[in-house]
């Protein structure tokens, strides 16, 4: 599983070049490979999911930090 698939909860059902991406630099949702890979996160299946990318990233980050903390006990 690559980083982009992992960030999207392991879901990748269609061609990522036709899915939605959140551009971290502009804050805009894009369909397909519009921006450089360093500026975008995703893919997401819907425009709405991509609009909430930052919330998803924060939630994933908090969970991973919690998991790491419990692994280090």
MARGUTOR-625028 format. One line per field, with one value per atom (N, C-alpha, C, CB): residue in three letters; residue number from 1; x, y, z; atom name. Coordinates in nm, 4 decimals. Glycine has a CB too. Example, Ala and Ser with C-alpha at 12.3 -4.5 7.8 and 13.67 -1.06 7.14 Angstrom:
! residues 2
aa	(ALA / ALA / ALA / ALA / SER / SER / SER / SER)
i	(1 / 1 / 1 / 1 / 2 / 2 / 2 / 2)
u	(1.3190 / 1.2300 / 1.3200 / 1.1308 / 1.2850 / 1.3670 / 1.2900 / 1.4084)
v	(-0.5690 / -0.4500 / -0.3300 / -0.4473 / -0.2250 / -0.1060 / 0.0030 / -0.0598)
w	(0.7800 / 0.7800 / 0.7800 / 0.9046 / 0.7080 / 0.7140 / 0.7870 / 0.5725)
at	(N / CA / C / CB / N / CA / C / CB)
! end
This chain:
! residues 73
aa	(UNK / UNK / UNK / UNK / UNK / UNK / UNK / UNK / UNK / UNK / UNK / UNK / UNK / UNK / UNK / UNK / UNK / UNK / UNK / UNK / UNK / UNK / UNK / UNK / UNK / UNK / UNK / UNK / UNK / UNK / UNK / UNK / UNK / UNK / UNK / UNK / UNK / UNK / UNK / UNK / UNK / UNK / UNK / UNK / UNK / UNK / UNK / UNK / UNK / UNK / UNK / UNK / UNK / UNK / UNK / UNK / UNK / UNK / UNK / UNK / UNK / UNK / UNK / UNK / UNK / UNK / UNK / UNK / UNK / UNK / UNK / UNK / UNK / UNK / UNK / UNK / UNK / UNK / UNK / UNK / UNK / UNK / UNK / UNK / UNK / UNK / UNK / UNK / UNK / UNK / UNK / UNK / UNK / UNK / UNK / UNK / UNK / UNK / UNK / UNK / UNK / UNK / UNK / UNK / UNK / UNK / UNK / UNK / UNK / UNK / UNK / UNK / UNK / UNK / UNK / UNK / UNK / UNK / UNK / UNK / UNK / UNK / UNK / UNK / UNK / UNK / UNK / UNK / UNK / UNK / UNK / UNK / UNK / UNK / UNK / UNK / UNK / UNK / UNK / UNK / UNK / UNK / UNK / UNK / UNK / UNK / UNK / UNK / UNK / UNK / UNK / UNK / UNK / UNK / UNK / UNK / UNK / UNK / UNK / UNK / UNK / UNK / UNK / UNK / UNK / UNK / UNK / UNK / UNK / UNK / UNK / UNK / UNK / UNK / UNK / UNK / UNK / UNK / UNK / UNK / UNK / UNK / UNK / UNK / UNK / UNK / UNK / UNK / UNK / UNK / UNK / UNK / UNK / UNK / UNK / UNK / UNK / UNK / UNK / UNK / UNK / UNK / UNK / UNK / UNK / UNK / UNK / UNK / UNK / UNK / UNK / UNK / UNK / UNK / UNK / UNK / UNK / UNK / UNK / UNK / UNK / UNK / UNK / UNK / UNK / UNK / UNK / UNK / UNK / UNK / UNK / UNK / UNK / UNK / UNK / UNK / UNK / UNK / UNK / UNK / UNK / UNK / UNK / UNK / UNK / UNK / UNK / UNK / UNK / UNK / UNK / UNK / UNK / UNK / UNK / UNK / UNK / UNK / UNK / UNK / UNK / UNK / UNK / UNK / UNK / UNK / UNK / UNK / UNK / UNK / UNK / UNK / UNK / UNK / UNK / UNK / UNK / UNK / UNK / UNK / UNK / UNK / UNK / UNK / UNK / UNK / UNK / UNK / UNK / UNK / UNK / UNK)
i	(1 / 1 / 1 / 1 / 2 / 2 / 2 / 2 / 3 / 3 / 3 / 3 / 4 / 4 / 4 / 4 / 5 / 5 / 5 / 5 / 6 / 6 / 6 / 6 / 7 / 7 / 7 / 7 / 8 / 8 / 8 / 8 / 9 / 9 / 9 / 9 / 10 / 10 / 10 / 10 / 11 / 11 / 11 / 11 / 12 / 12 / 12 / 12 / 13 / 13 / 13 / 13 / 14 / 14 / 14 / 14 / 15 / 15 / 15 / 15 / 16 / 16 / 16 / 16 / 17 / 17 / 17 / 17 / 18 / 18 / 18 / 18 / 19 / 19 / 19 / 19 / 20 / 20 / 20 / 20 / 21 / 21 / 21 / 21 / 22 / 22 / 22 / 22 / 23 / 23 / 23 / 23 / 24 / 24 / 24 / 24 / 25 / 25 / 25 / 25 / 26 / 26 / 26 / 26 / 27 / 27 / 27 / 27 / 28 / 28 / 28 / 28 / 29 / 29 / 29 / 29 / 30 / 30 / 30 / 30 / 31 / 31 / 31 / 31 / 32 / 32 / 32 / 32 / 33 / 33 / 33 / 33 / 34 / 34 / 34 / 34 / 35 / 35 / 35 / 35 / 36 / 36 / 36 / 36 / 37 / 37 / 37 / 37 / 38 / 38 / 38 / 38 / 39 / 39 / 39 / 39 / 40 / 40 / 40 / 40 / 41 / 41 / 41 / 41 / 42 / 42 / 42 / 42 / 43 / 43 / 43 / 43 / 44 / 44 / 44 / 44 / 45 / 45 / 45 / 45 / 46 / 46 / 46 / 46 / 47 / 47 / 47 / 47 / 48 / 48 / 48 / 48 / 49 / 49 / 49 / 49 / 50 / 50 / 50 / 50 / 51 / 51 / 51 / 51 / 52 / 52 / 52 / 52 / 53 / 53 / 53 / 53 / 54 / 54 / 54 / 54 / 55 / 55 / 55 / 55 / 56 / 56 / 56 / 56 / 57 / 57 / 57 / 57 / 58 / 58 / 58 / 58 / 59 / 59 / 59 / 59 / 60 / 60 / 60 / 60 / 61 / 61 / 61 / 61 / 62 / 62 / 62 / 62 / 63 / 63 / 63 / 63 / 64 / 64 / 64 / 64 / 65 / 65 / 65 / 65 / 66 / 66 / 66 / 66 / 67 / 67 / 67 / 67 / 68 / 68 / 68 / 68 / 69 / 69 / 69 / 69 / 70 / 70 / 70 / 70 / 71 / 71 / 71 / 71 / 72 / 72 / 72 / 72 / 73 / 73 / 73 / 73)
u	(0.0845 / 0.0000 / 0.0889 / -0.0961 / 0.0699 / 0.1524 / 0.0976 / 0.1613 / 0.1712 / 0.1302 / -0.0053 / 0.2332 / -0.0319 / -0.1582 / -0.2744 / -0.1566 / -0.2572 / -0.3617 / -0.3817 / -0.3275 / -0.2719 / -0.2783 / -0.3531 / -0.1382 / -0.3264 / -0.3928 / -0.5416 / -0.3313 / -0.5822 / -0.7237 / -0.7896 / -0.7413 / -0.7362 / -0.7972 / -0.7861 / -0.9377 / -0.6912 / -0.6704 / -0.7660 / -0.6821 / -0.8480 / -0.9459 / -0.8929 / -1.0787 / -0.8923 / -0.8543 / -0.9248 / -0.6972 / -1.0461 / -1.1270 / -1.1237 / -1.2669 / -1.0802 / -1.0747 / -0.9429 / -1.1935 / -0.9249 / -0.8020 / -0.7804 / -0.8062 / -0.6712 / -0.6485 / -0.6363 / -0.5245 / -0.6049 / -0.5941 / -0.7301 / -0.5258 / -0.8387 / -0.9734 / -1.0438 / -1.0569 / -0.9735 / -1.0334 / -1.0007 / -0.9853 / -1.0465 / -1.0302 / -0.9107 / -1.1569 / -0.8443 / -0.7250 / -0.7400 / -0.5966 / -0.6810 / -0.6798 / -0.5423 / -0.7146 / -0.5387 / -0.4123 / -0.3770 / -0.4208 / -0.2701 / -0.2279 / -0.1770 / -0.1201 / -0.1281 / -0.0732 / -0.1842 / 0.0206 / -0.2857 / -0.3920 / -0.5178 / -0.4273 / -0.5340 / -0.6560 / -0.7735 / -0.6917 / -0.7471 / -0.8520 / -0.8613 / -0.8259 / -0.9808 / -1.0018 / -0.9822 / -1.1451 / -0.9111 / -0.8820 / -0.9243 / -0.7312 / -0.9649 / -0.9967 / -0.8834 / -1.1344 / -0.8233 / -0.7122 / -0.5796 / -0.7364 / -0.4774 / -0.3412 / -0.3172 / -0.2384 / -0.3778 / -0.3632 / -0.2333 / -0.4832 / -0.2062 / -0.0908 / 0.0206 / -0.1333 / 0.1337 / 0.2482 / 0.2140 / 0.3715 / 0.2700 / 0.2461 / 0.2863 / 0.3225 / 0.3820 / 0.4241 / 0.3204 / 0.5574 / 0.2270 / 0.1260 / -0.0095 / 0.1091 / -0.0295 / -0.1637 / -0.1658 / -0.2181 / -0.2841 / -0.3089 / -0.4353 / -0.3215 / -0.4414 / -0.5555 / -0.5073 / -0.6327 / -0.5822 / -0.7040 / -0.8266 / -0.7231 / -0.9316 / -1.0614 / -1.1634 / -1.0999 / -1.2655 / -1.3648 / -1.4623 / -1.4411 / -1.4848 / -1.5788 / -1.5157 / -1.7066 / -1.5729 / -1.5288 / -1.5450 / -1.6091 / -1.6562 / -1.6836 / -1.5796 / -1.8233 / -1.5418 / -1.4375 / -1.3073 / -1.4148 / -1.2737 / -1.1498 / -1.1570 / -1.1217 / -1.2751 / -1.2903 / -1.2574 / -1.4322 / -1.2740 / -1.2491 / -1.1149 / -1.3620 / -1.0257 / -0.8959 / -0.8169 / -0.8136 / -0.8147 / -0.7360 / -0.7892 / -0.7357 / -0.9204 / -0.9795 / -0.9378 / -1.1334 / -0.9427 / -0.9041 / -0.7565 / -0.9314 / -0.6717 / -0.5290 / -0.5021 / -0.4518 / -0.5697 / -0.5521 / -0.5962 / -0.6321 / -0.7101 / -0.7607 / -0.6651 / -0.9005 / -0.6162 / -0.5209 / -0.3925 / -0.4891 / -0.3434 / -0.2200 / -0.2352 / -0.1796 / -0.3477 / -0.3721 / -0.3784 / -0.5030 / -0.4456 / -0.4551 / -0.3184 / -0.5504 / -0.2389 / -0.1062 / -0.0171 / -0.0411 / -0.0264 / 0.0524 / 0.0113 / 0.0343 / -0.1180 / -0.1690 / -0.1186 / -0.3240 / -0.1260 / -0.0767 / 0.0722 / -0.1029 / 0.1505 / 0.2948 / 0.3228 / 0.3624 / 0.2480 / 0.2678 / 0.2391 / 0.1778 / 0.1338 / 0.1024 / 0.2030 / -0.0383 / 0.2631 / 0.3667 / 0.4955 / 0.3955 / 0.5182 / 0.6420 / 0.6350 / 0.6783 / 0.5254 / 0.5127 / 0.5825 / 0.3675)
v	(-0.1173 / 0.0000 / 0.1234 / -0.0001 / 0.2137 / 0.3337 / 0.4396 / 0.3888 / 0.5507 / 0.6555 / 0.7135 / 0.7658 / 0.7342 / 0.7937 / 0.7010 / 0.8283 / 0.5715 / 0.4759 / 0.4700 / 0.3370 / 0.4687 / 0.4618 / 0.5808 / 0.4549 / 0.7004 / 0.8209 / 0.8193 / 0.9434 / 0.7439 / 0.7387 / 0.6137 / 0.7423 / 0.5616 / 0.4479 / 0.3170 / 0.4762 / 0.3067 / 0.1827 / 0.1615 / 0.0692 / 0.2613 / 0.2474 / 0.3085 / 0.3134 / 0.2309 / 0.2825 / 0.1956 / 0.2821 / 0.2367 / 0.1496 / 0.1852 / 0.1518 / 0.3063 / 0.3415 / 0.4108 / 0.4316 / 0.4426 / 0.5064 / 0.6390 / 0.5290 / 0.6527 / 0.7758 / 0.8999 / 0.7617 / 0.8831 / 1.0002 / 1.0622 / 0.9622 / 0.9918 / 1.0456 / 1.0749 / 0.9479 / 1.0568 / 1.0824 / 1.2235 / 0.9789 / 1.2554 / 1.3893 / 1.3941 / 1.4325 / 1.5079 / 1.5313 / 1.6651 / 1.5285 / 1.6772 / 1.8036 / 1.8657 / 1.7840 / 1.9875 / 2.0574 / 2.1307 / 2.1563 / 2.0882 / 2.1455 / 2.2886 / 2.0591 / 2.3223 / 2.4558 / 2.5589 / 2.4531 / 2.5219 / 2.6161 / 2.5999 / 2.6011 / 2.4821 / 2.4547 / 2.4184 / 2.5729 / 2.3909 / 2.3594 / 2.2089 / 2.4329 / 2.1653 / 2.0266 / 2.0222 / 1.9736 / 1.9206 / 1.9041 / 1.7648 / 1.9275 / 1.7533 / 1.6220 / 1.5824 / 1.6232 / 1.4679 / 1.4199 / 1.4795 / 1.4516 / 1.4528 / 1.4954 / 1.6380 / 1.3990 / 1.7351 / 1.8750 / 1.9327 / 1.9576 / 1.9066 / 1.9649 / 1.8632 / 2.0216 / 1.9157 / 1.8317 / 1.7393 / 1.9185 / 1.6215 / 1.5232 / 1.5762 / 1.3950 / 1.6658 / 1.7184 / 1.8126 / 1.7910 / 1.8615 / 1.9559 / 1.8924 / 2.0652 / 1.7672 / 1.7102 / 1.5862 / 1.6749 / 1.5639 / 1.4417 / 1.3780 / 1.4711 / 1.2478 / 1.1721 / 1.0399 / 1.2513 / 0.9768 / 1.0244 / 1.0020 / 0.9560 / 1.0742 / 1.0607 / 1.0301 / 1.1892 / 0.9540 / 0.9134 / 1.0238 / 0.7945 / 1.1193 / 1.2265 / 1.3624 / 1.2091 / 1.4642 / 1.6015 / 1.6361 / 1.7010 / 1.5947 / 1.6240 / 1.5605 / 1.5748 / 1.4361 / 1.3714 / 1.4504 / 1.2253 / 1.4943 / 1.5705 / 1.7044 / 1.5930 / 1.7647 / 1.8912 / 1.8764 / 1.9440 / 1.7567 / 1.7297 / 1.6593 / 1.6449 / 1.6743 / 1.6057 / 1.6425 / 1.6385 / 1.7690 / 1.8098 / 1.7470 / 1.9619 / 1.7374 / 1.6714 / 1.5249 / 1.6831 / 1.4598 / 1.3187 / 1.3005 / 1.2644 / 1.3896 / 1.3814 / 1.4023 / 1.4840 / 1.4990 / 1.5238 / 1.4027 / 1.6488 / 1.3451 / 1.2277 / 1.1098 / 1.1888 / 1.0866 / 0.9771 / 1.0005 / 0.9622 / 1.1233 / 1.1557 / 1.1322 / 1.3010 / 1.1742 / 1.1543 / 1.0052 / 1.2240 / 0.9276 / 0.7833 / 0.7179 / 0.7183 / 0.7563 / 0.6964 / 0.7336 / 0.7404 / 0.8558 / 0.8988 / 0.8189 / 1.0508 / 0.7977 / 0.7179 / 0.5736 / 0.7212 / 0.5167 / 0.3806 / 0.3699 / 0.3374 / 0.4687 / 0.4695 / 0.4788 / 0.5854 / 0.5610 / 0.5771 / 0.4462 / 0.6895 / 0.3754 / 0.2480 / 0.1386 / 0.2029 / 0.1476 / 0.0522 / 0.0727 / 0.0657 / 0.1945 / 0.2268 / 0.2035 / 0.3688 / 0.1509 / 0.1249 / -0.0011 / 0.1166)
w	(0.0000 / 0.0000 / 0.0000 / 0.1215 / -0.0958 / -0.0990 / -0.0050 / -0.2410 / 0.0136 / 0.1070 / 0.0718 / 0.1101 / -0.0566 / -0.0960 / -0.0652 / -0.2435 / -0.0873 / -0.0552 / 0.0951 / -0.1106 / 0.1699 / 0.3157 / 0.3726 / 0.3753 / 0.3217 / 0.3708 / 0.3434 / 0.3085 / 0.2461 / 0.2114 / 0.2691 / 0.0594 / 0.3758 / 0.4422 / 0.3679 / 0.4662 / 0.2763 / 0.2038 / 0.0875 / 0.2972 / 0.0581 / -0.0483 / -0.1779 / -0.0082 / -0.2824 / -0.4138 / -0.5164 / -0.4350 / -0.5529 / -0.6364 / -0.7838 / -0.5890 / -0.8177 / -0.9590 / -0.9892 / -0.9981 / -1.1145 / -1.1599 / -1.0867 / -1.3121 / -1.0115 / -0.9353 / -1.0226 / -0.8525 / -1.1490 / -1.2364 / -1.2660 / -1.3668 / -1.2310 / -1.2516 / -1.1192 / -1.3338 / -1.0080 / -0.8778 / -0.8292 / -0.7761 / -0.7104 / -0.6541 / -0.5605 / -0.5801 / -0.5613 / -0.4816 / -0.4106 / -0.5699 / -0.2928 / -0.2208 / -0.2382 / -0.0698 / -0.2865 / -0.3071 / -0.1787 / -0.4277 / -0.1124 / 0.0151 / -0.0002 / 0.0778 / -0.1153 / -0.1395 / -0.1617 / -0.2605 / -0.2392 / -0.2738 / -0.1897 / -0.4181 / -0.1270 / -0.0521 / -0.1405 / 0.0312 / -0.2670 / -0.3640 / -0.3889 / -0.4959 / -0.4246 / -0.4676 / -0.6182 / -0.4269 / -0.6636 / -0.8061 / -0.8500 / -0.8356 / -0.9742 / -1.0302 / -1.1235 / -1.1056 / -1.0938 / -1.1747 / -1.1304 / -1.3203 / -1.2097 / -1.1782 / -1.2275 / -1.2409 / -1.1610 / -1.2000 / -1.1449 / -1.1510 / -1.0190 / -0.9498 / -0.9297 / -0.8152 / -0.8898 / -0.8575 / -0.7407 / -0.8238 / -0.7422 / -0.6367 / -0.4987 / -0.6670 / -0.4911 / -0.3606 / -0.3007 / -0.3739 / -0.3810 / -0.3333 / -0.3056 / -0.4330 / -0.3431 / -0.3308 / -0.2414 / -0.4686 / -0.1823 / -0.1055 / -0.1593 / 0.0481 / -0.1465 / -0.1961 / -0.2515 / -0.3034 / -0.3329 / -0.3957 / -0.3075 / -0.5288 / -0.3408 / -0.2767 / -0.3847 / -0.1971 / -0.3487 / -0.4485 / -0.4841 / -0.3991 / -0.3915 / -0.4201 / -0.3921 / -0.3376 / -0.4506 / -0.4278 / -0.2796 / -0.5167 / -0.2213 / -0.0801 / 0.0118 / -0.0419 / -0.0140 / 0.0669 / 0.0581 / 0.0205 / -0.0617 / -0.0797 / -0.0071 / -0.2291 / 0.0004 / 0.0727 / 0.2208 / 0.0566 / 0.2730 / 0.4146 / 0.4369 / 0.4720 / 0.3426 / 0.3491 / 0.4742 / 0.2257 / 0.5106 / 0.6274 / 0.7552 / 0.6408 / 0.7673 / 0.8839 / 0.8886 / 0.8810 / 0.7737 / 0.7645 / 0.8004 / 0.6225 / 0.7495 / 0.7798 / 0.9281 / 0.6982 / 0.9877 / 1.1322 / 1.2138 / 1.1761 / 1.1779 / 1.2499 / 1.2355 / 1.1984 / 1.1138 / 1.0919 / 1.1705 / 0.9422 / 1.1684 / 1.2387 / 1.3889 / 1.2115 / 1.4446 / 1.5879 / 1.6216 / 1.6306 / 1.5358 / 1.5595 / 1.5514 / 1.4588 / 1.4500 / 1.4358 / 1.5531 / 1.3046 / 1.6013 / 1.7182 / 1.8408 / 1.7447 / 1.8572 / 1.9686 / 1.9577 / 1.9714 / 1.8382 / 1.8159 / 1.8474 / 1.6712 / 1.8008 / 1.8278 / 1.9762 / 1.7552 / 2.0465 / 2.1908 / 2.2633 / 2.2460 / 2.2223 / 2.2880 / 2.2523 / 2.2501 / 2.1330 / 2.0924 / 2.1722 / 1.9423 / 2.2172 / 2.2878 / 2.4379 / 2.2623 / 2.4864 / 2.6310 / 2.6704 / 2.6718)
at	(N / CA / C / CB / N / CA / C / CB / N / CA / C / CB / N / CA / C / CB / N / CA / C / CB / N / CA / C / CB / N / CA / C / CB / N / CA / C / CB / N / CA / C / CB / N / CA / C / CB / N / CA / C / CB / N / CA / C / CB / N / CA / C / CB / N / CA / C / CB / N / CA / C / CB / N / CA / C / CB / N / CA / C / CB / N / CA / C / CB / N / CA / C / CB / N / CA / C / CB / N / CA / C / CB / N / CA / C / CB / N / CA / C / CB / N / CA / C / CB / N / CA / C / CB / N / CA / C / CB / N / CA / C / CB / N / CA / C / CB / N / CA / C / CB / N / CA / C / CB / N / CA / C / CB / N / CA / C / CB / N / CA / C / CB / N / CA / C / CB / N / CA / C / CB / N / CA / C / CB / N / CA / C / CB / N / CA / C / CB / N / CA / C / CB / N / CA / C / CB / N / CA / C / CB / N / CA / C / CB / N / CA / C / CB / N / CA / C / CB / N / CA / C / CB / N / CA / C / CB / N / CA / C / CB / N / CA / C / CB / N / CA / C / CB / N / CA / C / CB / N / CA / C / CB / N / CA / C / CB / N / CA / C / CB / N / CA / C / CB / N / CA / C / CB / N / CA / C / CB / N / CA / C / CB / N / CA / C / CB / N / CA / C / CB / N / CA / C / CB / N / CA / C / CB / N / CA / C / CB / N / CA / C / CB / N / CA / C / CB / N / CA / C / CB / N / CA / C / CB / N / CA / C / CB / N / CA / C / CB / N / CA / C / CB / N / CA / C / CB / N / CA / C / CB / N / CA / C / CB / N / CA / C / CB)
! end
